[in-house]
């Protein structure tokens, strides 16, 4: 379809140069005319759902050998960090059959597979979304992204014996003095070996950033789905306070932009180095 651009881009070497695979699922800005026309809010309000410009922060990690998958489809269209069943049934026409969707705190908050509401703006869409359109977005955007991510992780594991997913996000400014602006989420130990998380944490602190683990974000669908430490595939969610790298308007780049790009690259290097330690070192939890 002419208004359906490719849902993601792959950056990096054809043959992985690092066991680290970077994912950027929420920075897409390819808003189709159809999507904008179906919204009752402005494009500027839809853009508040984005992890603004995180796709432009990962180039140093890619330069260091990591492969990156960058979503171009906007989060307003479909959220790649949600289970494909994690959908508010009330926003779909006809309403899905019982058991076809999964309720969660995110769907109740209006931030399910297809976002339903924006804080301060109310409902996003003019009318309910057809079941056929929901199916199209899942088939054309959600499933291809996850299939590609799985393929890249398997390619990294085949070459290095281990693979590490670094899933990059941004969060609204924390607002409370002393709160860490960098949050590492490993699903409370479920998606990554402790030695790898510790390496990422040391890298962030070494770069001069305060770091927290699993609070307020412990990792979403991407880390849950792809993190399989017992199979040698580890996953970490990285959340960055937007005020670290954006200007006060939270839309354009700020003076911290390159330091944060260097931070991501440092974390990717630390994860790669720790991953390539002898297996018993990683397993020694």
C-alpha positions in Angstrom: 0.0 0.0 0.0 1.4 3.5 -0.8 0.8 4.8 2.7 2.4 1.9 4.4 6.2 2.4 4.5 8.5 -0.4 5.5 8.0 -1.0 9.3 11.7 -1.0 10.3 15.3 -0.6 9.2 18.3 -2.7 9.9 21.6 -1.0 10.6 25.0 -2.5 11.1 27.3 -5.1 9.5 25.9 -7.9 7.4 27.9 -10.4 9.7 27.5 -9.4 13.3 30.6 -7.8 14.7 29.3 -8.0 18.3 27.0 -10.3 20.3 24.9 -7.2 21.1 21.7 -6.6 19.1 20.1 -3.1 19.6 16.3 -2.7 19.4 14.6 0.7 19.1 10.8 0.0 18.9 9.2 3.3 19.9 11.0 6.0 17.8 9.2 5.6 14.5 8.0 8.8 12.8 6.5 7.5 9.5 2.9 8.8 10.1 0.7 7.8 7.2 -2.0 10.2 6.0 -4.6 7.5 6.9 -3.3 7.3 10.4 -3.3 11.1 10.9 -6.8 11.4 9.4 -8.2 8.8 11.8 -6.9 10.6 14.9 -8.9 13.2 16.7 -5.6 14.7 18.2 -2.9 16.4 16.3 0.3 14.8 15.0 2.2 16.8 17.7 0.1 15.0 20.4 0.7 11.6 18.7 4.4 12.3 18.8 4.3 12.4 22.6 4.0 8.6 22.5 7.4 8.4 20.8 10.7 7.6 22.5 11.8 10.8 20.8 14.9 10.5 18.6 16.2 7.4 20.4 16.9 6.0 16.9 19.5 8.7 16.4 21.3 7.9 19.7 22.4 4.3 18.7 24.8 5.1 15.9 27.9 4.9 18.0 26.8 1.4 19.2 26.3 0.4 15.6 29.7 1.8 14.7 31.1 -0.4 17.4 29.8 -3.6 15.6 26.3 -4.0 17.0 23.4 -4.7 14.7 20.3 -2.4 15.3 16.7 -2.8 14.3 14.9 0.6 14.2 11.1 0.7 14.0 9.8 3.3 11.5 6.2 2.7 12.2 5.1 5.0 14.9 4.0 3.7 18.3 0.6 5.4 17.8 0.0 2.9 15.0 1.1 -0.2 16.9 3.3 -0.8 20.0 6.0 -3.3 19.4 6.6 -3.6 23.1 3.2 -5.2 23.7 2.0 -8.7 23.2 -0.2 -8.8 20.1 -3.2 -9.9 22.3 -2.7 -7.0 24.7 -5.5 -4.9 23.2 -8.5 -3.1 24.6 -11.4 -5.0 23.0 -13.6 -1.9 23.3 -11.6 -0.1 20.7 -12.1 -2.8 18.0 -15.0 -3.2 15.6 -16.4 -5.9 15.8 -15.4 -6.6 19.3 -13.0 -9.5 19.5 -14.3 -12.8 20.9 -13.8 -13.5 24.5 -10.3 -14.8 25.2 -8.8 -13.2 22.0 -7.3 -10.3 23.9 -5.4 -10.0 27.2 -6.2 -7.3 29.8 -3.3 -5.7 31.6 -2.5 -2.5 33.5 -1.2 -1.1 30.2 -4.5 -1.7 28.4 -6.4 -0.3 31.3 -4.2 2.8 31.1 -4.9 3.2 27.4 -1.4 2.1 26.3 -2.0 -1.4 24.9 -1.0 -2.8 21.5 -2.7 0.1 19.8 -2.7 3.1 22.2 -6.2 4.3 23.0 -5.6 7.5 25.1 -3.0 10.2 25.7 -2.8 11.8 29.1 -4.2 15.3 28.9 -5.8 14.7 25.5 -8.2 11.8 26.1 -9.2 9.4 23.3 -6.8 9.3 20.4 -9.1 7.9 17.6 -12.2 9.3 16.0 -13.9 5.9 15.9 -13.2 2.2 16.7 -10.6 0.5 14.6 -11.7 -2.3 12.3 -10.6 -5.8 13.2 -9.2 -6.1 9.7 -7.0 -3.0 10.3 -5.7 -4.4 13.6 -4.9 -7.7 11.8 -3.0 -5.8 9.1 -0.9 -3.9 11.6 0.0 -7.1 13.4 0.8 -9.0 10.2 2.7 -6.2 8.5 4.5 -4.5 11.4 4.4 -6.4 14.7 5.2 -9.9 13.6 7.9 -8.9 11.0 9.7 -6.8 13.6 9.8 -9.6 16.2 10.8 -12.2 13.6 13.7 -10.0 12.4 14.8 -9.4 16.0 14.7 -13.2 16.7 16.7 -13.8 13.5 19.4 -11.2 14.5 19.7 -12.7 18.0 20.1 -16.2 16.5 22.7 -15.0 14.1 24.7 -13.3 16.9 24.4 -16.5 19.0 25.5 -18.7 16.1 28.7 -16.5 15.7 29.5 -15.8 19.3 27.8 -18.6 21.3 25.7 -16.0 23.1 23.5 -13.0 22.2 22.5 -9.9 24.1 19.5 -7.7 23.3 19.7 -4.1 24.3 16.2 -2.7 24.0 16.4 1.1 24.0 13.7 3.4 25.2 13.2 6.9 26.7 11.0 8.0 29.6 9.5 11.4 30.6 11.7 13.5 32.9 11.7 11.9 36.3 11.0 15.3 38.0 12.2 14.2 41.5 15.6 15.2 42.5 17.8 12.2 43.2 15.9 9.8 40.9 18.1 7.9 38.5 17.8 9.1 34.9 19.0 5.8 33.6 17.0 2.6 34.3 18.1 -0.9 33.5 15.3 -3.5 33.3 16.0 -7.2 33.4 12.6 -8.3 34.6 14.0 -8.7 38.1 16.6 -11.2 36.9 14.4 -13.1 34.5 15.7 -11.9 31.2 19.5 -11.5 31.7 22.3 -13.0 33.8 23.4 -10.9 36.7 27.0 -10.6 35.5 25.7 -8.8 32.3 23.4 -6.4 34.1 26.2 -5.6 36.5 28.5 -4.8 33.5 26.0 -2.5 32.0 25.5 -0.8 35.3 29.2 -0.2 35.8 29.5 1.2 32.3 26.7 3.7 33.0 28.1 4.8 36.3 31.6 5.0 34.8 30.1 7.4 32.2 28.9 9.6 35.0 25.2 8.6 35.1 23.0 7.6 38.1 21.5 4.2 37.5 18.5 2.3 38.9 17.4 -1.3 38.2 13.8 -2.3 37.4 12.2 0.8 38.9 10.0 2.2 37.5 10.5 0.0 34.4 11.5 -3.6 34.7 11.2 -4.5 31.0 8.3 -5.1 28.7 7.1 -7.6 26.1 10.4 -7.4 24.1 12.6 -8.4 27.0 10.1 -11.0 28.2 9.7 -12.5 24.7 13.3 -12.6 23.6 15.3 -12.9 26.8 16.1 -16.5 27.3 19.2 -16.6 29.5 19.0 -20.4 29.9 19.4 -20.6 26.1 22.2 -18.1 25.9 20.1 -15.2 24.8 19.9 -12.3 27.2 17.8 -9.1 27.1 18.0 -5.8 28.9 15.7 -2.8 28.6 17.4 0.6 28.8 15.3 3.6 29.8 16.7 7.1 29.4 15.3 10.3 30.9 14.5 12.5 27.9 15.9 15.6 29.5 19.3 13.9 29.4 19.5 14.3 25.6 16.7 16.6 24.4 16.3 20.3 24.6 13.7 21.8 27.1 11.1 21.4 24.4 11.6 17.6 24.6 11.5 17.5 20.8 14.9 18.6 19.5 18.4 17.6 20.4 20.0 19.1 23.4 23.6 19.4 24.6 23.5 16.0 26.2 22.7 14.2 22.9 26.2 13.0 22.1 27.1 12.1 25.7 24.0 9.8 25.8 25.0 8.3 22.4 28.4 7.6 23.9 26.6 6.1 27.0 24.7 3.6 24.8 27.8 2.6 23.0 29.6 2.2 26.3 26.9 -0.1 27.6 26.9 -2.1 24.4 30.7 -2.5 24.6 30.4 -3.6 28.3 27.7 -6.1 27.5 29.7 -7.5 24.6 32.9 -7.8 26.7 31.0 -9.5 29.6 29.1 -11.8 27.3 32.4 -13.0 25.8 33.8 -14.0 29.2 34.0 -17.7 29.9 30.5 -19.2 30.2 31.1 -20.1 33.8 31.7 -16.5 34.7 28.3 -15.5 33.3 26.6 -18.5 35.0 28.2 -17.8 38.4 25.1 -16.0 39.8 
